[in-house]
Amino acid sequence: MDFTFTEEQQAAAEAARGVFAGVAPDAVPSPAVTRGAVAEGFDRALWDRLAAADLLGLLLAEESGGAGLDAVALCLVLRESAKVLARVPLLENSAALATLQAYGGPELRSSLPARAGRGELVLTVAANGLTGHDPAELAVTARHHGRNTQDSQNAQDGQIGRDGQDGGHWVLDGVQTMVPWAFDADHLVVPAHTGEGRSVLAVVPRAHEGVVLAEQVSTSGERLGELRLESARIAARDVVTADGAWEWLRALLTTGTCAQALGLGERVLAMTGDYASKREQFGHPIASFQAVAVQAADRYIDLRAMEVTLWQAAWRIASGAPGALPASADIAVAKIWASEGVRRVVQTAQHLHGGFGADVDYPLHRYHAWAKHLELSLGPAAAHEEALGDLLAAHALG
């Protein structure tokens, strides 16, 4: 087996390190001392630099002006972004444009992905459902109204073609909570269900009749949005009805979040090592104390486990390679390690830093807040272990 990255993937990571090199993780006020959101919007200057470095179009096809790379390359870049707490919708925009490119109809494929890849517009995804715990697609209902009665019946029966170009429109009703960068995005990709067990993806303009946004604030201090759809009418050409589109988008978002958790954890452990090697007690650096070294070593093991499970999940998504279990099993394992691992890393860092870790003039507390947000986004490890158990029960091994 070859565990090395391709030259193109390594080049993407190197370009990302160059772009993120000058980003300060504490460039905005601390969420600990800020009422409401730490900033109105994301870092537009950094967004422009990412666009100039062709890092927004990593997953965009080459014929559309993109790099034509895969989920592994995206995760390499996201890993670097999390090390500096980059305040940009890189994950959401990249995952959305890749999904629209792969599953959207002709009009969607020819318009939004290329523009999103150039940074001309911003896409985000409403992936948290009504409560953050229930499946996101169940939070919104989608009713199709075709040009005639038969069109609508075909839509309800799942007989729309891959492009969904039967004419007419869809009407969306429901609520999606905790939508990242909702107030900054030009379009929101919203999963919905038709009532017959099918899922669709609607591309909803932020400024649109029947679309209402209410401000929410994450544990990291970033501005989120509660998206309320009240009989919002969306043209059929802007709704993705292809089977598997939402599942693929959700898998990419989840794996990208695991990559962010890994990058954040690696940076926090590096900060802890630097601090412990300089902080002295009884005339010796605390890094030389066995109790400190053992805790740091345990967190290093967590990070290596997070890393190997991440690349396994990203590779399954990128390659589509078959396995003894579906790719969702590898994603579940990656989520288990990322959710638990990032929490343990920041807790140990806070412990070893002592009171210094809570100082708002030192960036560790910001990493802690971001880690908590990522942990909550991934969900509890126990739930992923249960899902993994169901997959093991359903697929005979050996």
MOMOVEN-V69879 format. One record per residue. N is the residue number from 1. BURIAL is + if it has 16 or more other C-alpha atoms within 10 Angstrom, else -. D_CENTER is the distance of its C-alpha to the mean C-alpha in Angstrom with 1 decimal. Layout:
n/burial/d_center
N/BURIAL/D_CENTER
N/BURIAL/D_CENTER
//
This chain:
n/burial/d_center
1/-/28.1
2/-/26.7
3/-/23.7
4/-/23.8
5/-/21.4
6/-/22.9
7/-/24.3
8/-/21.9
9/+/18.9
10/-/20.7
11/-/21.6
12/+/18.1
13/+/17.4
14/-/20.8
15/+/20.1
16/+/17.0
17/+/19.2
18/-/21.7
19/+/19.6
20/+/18.1
21/-/21.5
22/-/22.8
23/+/20.0
24/-/21.1
25/+/18.7
26/+/21.2
27/-/21.7
28/-/21.3
29/-/23.2
30/+/22.4
31/+/20.9
32/-/23.9
33/-/26.4
34/-/24.8
35/-/25.5
36/-/22.6
37/+/19.7
38/+/20.1
39/-/19.9
40/-/20.2
41/+/17.5
42/+/15.3
43/+/17.1
44/-/18.7
45/-/20.8
46/+/18.0
47/+/16.4
48/-/19.8
49/+/20.1
50/+/17.0
51/+/18.5
52/-/21.8
53/+/20.6
54/+/19.2
55/+/15.7
56/+/14.1
57/+/15.8
58/+/14.9
59/+/14.2
60/+/16.9
61/+/20.2
62/-/23.0
63/-/25.4
64/+/23.1
65/-/23.0
66/+/19.8
67/+/19.7
68/+/19.3
69/+/17.2
70/+/14.8
71/+/11.7
72/+/13.5
73/+/14.1
74/+/10.6
75/+/9.8
76/+/13.1
77/+/12.3
78/+/9.0
79/+/11.4
80/+/13.9
81/+/12.0
82/+/11.4
83/+/15.1
84/+/16.1
85/+/13.5
86/+/13.0
87/+/12.7
88/+/11.2
89/+/8.6
90/+/8.3
91/+/4.8
92/+/5.7
93/+/9.2
94/+/9.2
95/+/7.8
96/+/10.1
97/+/13.0
98/+/13.0
99/+/13.3
100/+/15.9
101/+/17.6
102/+/17.9
103/+/18.7
104/+/19.9
105/+/23.6
106/+/25.7
107/-/25.4
108/+/21.6
109/+/21.4
110/-/24.0
111/-/22.7
112/+/19.1
113/+/17.3
114/+/19.8
115/+/19.8
116/+/16.1
117/+/16.4
118/+/19.3
119/+/17.7
120/-/20.2
121/+/18.0
122/+/14.4
123/+/12.2
124/+/9.7
125/+/8.9
126/+/10.7
127/+/9.2
128/+/11.0
129/+/14.5
130/+/17.6
131/-/17.5
132/+/14.1
133/-/15.8
134/-/17.1
135/-/15.7
136/+/14.1
137/+/16.4
138/+/19.4
139/+/18.9
140/+/20.2
141/+/23.3
142/+/24.0
143/+/27.7
144/+/28.9
145/+/32.0
146/+/33.5
147/-/36.4
148/-/38.6
149/-/38.7
150/-/38.1
151/+/34.9
152/+/33.5
153/-/34.8
154/-/33.2
155/+/29.8
156/+/30.3
157/-/31.5
158/+/28.6
159/-/30.9
160/+/29.0
161/-/28.6
162/-/25.5
163/+/25.5
164/+/26.1
165/+/28.9
166/+/31.5
167/+/31.9
168/+/31.8
169/+/28.8
170/+/26.5
171/+/26.7
172/+/23.7
173/+/24.2
174/+/22.0
175/+/19.6
176/+/15.8
177/+/15.0
178/+/12.5
179/+/11.1
180/+/9.3
181/+/11.7
182/+/13.8
183/+/17.0
184/+/16.1
185/+/14.8
186/+/17.6
187/+/16.2
188/+/14.0
189/+/13.1
190/+/14.4
191/+/15.0
192/+/18.5
193/+/21.4
194/+/24.9
195/-/26.7
196/-/27.7
197/-/24.8
198/+/23.0
199/+/19.6
200/+/19.2
201/+/16.6
202/+/18.2
203/+/17.5
204/+/18.8
205/+/20.1
206/+/19.4
207/-/23.2
208/-/24.6
209/-/27.3
210/-/26.2
211/+/22.8
212/+/22.9
213/+/20.4
214/-/21.0
215/+/19.7
216/+/17.8
217/+/17.0
218/+/14.4
219/+/15.9
220/+/14.8
221/+/16.9
222/+/14.5
223/+/15.5
224/+/13.8
225/+/15.6
226/+/17.2
227/+/17.7
228/+/21.1
229/+/22.4
230/-/26.2
231/+/27.7
232/+/25.5
233/+/26.9
234/+/24.8
235/+/26.6
236/+/26.4
237/+/25.4
238/+/22.1
239/+/21.2
240/+/19.8
241/+/21.9
242/+/21.5
243/-/21.1
244/-/18.0
245/+/15.8
246/+/13.7
247/-/13.6
248/+/12.5
249/+/9.6
250/+/8.6
251/+/9.2
252/+/7.3
253/+/3.9
254/+/5.6
255/+/7.1
256/+/4.8
257/+/4.4
258/+/8.0
259/+/8.7
260/+/8.1
261/+/10.3
262/+/12.7
263/+/13.2
264/+/13.7
265/+/16.1
266/+/18.0
267/+/18.7
268/+/19.8
269/+/22.1
270/-/23.5
271/-/24.3
272/+/26.0
273/+/28.0
274/-/29.2
275/+/30.2
276/+/31.9
277/-/33.9
278/-/35.3
279/-/35.8
280/-/39.3
281/-/41.1
282/-/44.7
283/-/44.8
284/-/42.0
285/-/38.3
286/+/36.4
287/+/34.5
288/-/37.8
289/-/37.9
290/-/37.2
291/-/35.3
292/+/32.9
293/-/32.6
294/-/32.0
295/-/29.1
296/+/27.4
297/-/28.1
298/-/26.5
299/+/23.2
300/+/23.5
301/-/23.8
302/+/20.6
303/+/18.7
304/-/20.4
305/+/19.6
306/+/15.9
307/+/16.3
308/-/18.3
309/+/16.3
310/+/13.1
311/+/15.2
312/+/16.9
313/+/13.9
314/+/12.6
315/+/16.3
316/+/16.8
317/+/14.2
318/-/15.6
319/-/19.2
320/-/19.5
321/-/22.1
322/-/23.8
323/-/24.1
324/-/26.1
325/-/23.1
326/-/20.4
327/+/17.1
328/+/15.7
329/+/18.0
330/+/16.5
331/+/13.0
332/+/14.7
333/+/16.5
334/+/13.5
335/+/12.1
336/+/15.6
337/+/16.0
338/+/12.8
339/+/13.4
340/+/17.1
341/+/17.1
342/+/15.2
343/+/17.5
344/+/20.5
345/+/20.0
346/+/19.8
347/-/22.6
348/+/24.8
349/+/24.2
350/+/25.3
351/-/28.3
352/+/29.5
353/+/29.2
354/-/31.3
355/-/31.6
356/-/30.4
357/+/26.8
358/+/27.1
359/-/28.7
360/+/26.7
361/-/28.2
362/-/26.3
363/+/22.5
364/+/22.0
365/+/21.7
366/+/18.7
367/+/16.9
368/+/18.0
369/+/16.6
370/+/13.1
371/+/13.4
372/+/14.5
373/+/11.6
374/+/9.2
375/+/12.0
376/-/12.3
377/+/8.8
378/+/9.4
379/+/12.9
380/-/16.3
381/+/17.3
382/-/20.3
383/-/18.6
384/+/16.9
385/+/20.3
386/-/22.0
387/+/19.9
388/+/20.7
389/-/24.2
390/-/24.4
391/+/23.3
392/-/25.9
393/-/28.5
394/-/27.9
395/-/28.1
396/-/31.2
397/-/30.8
398/-/33.7
//
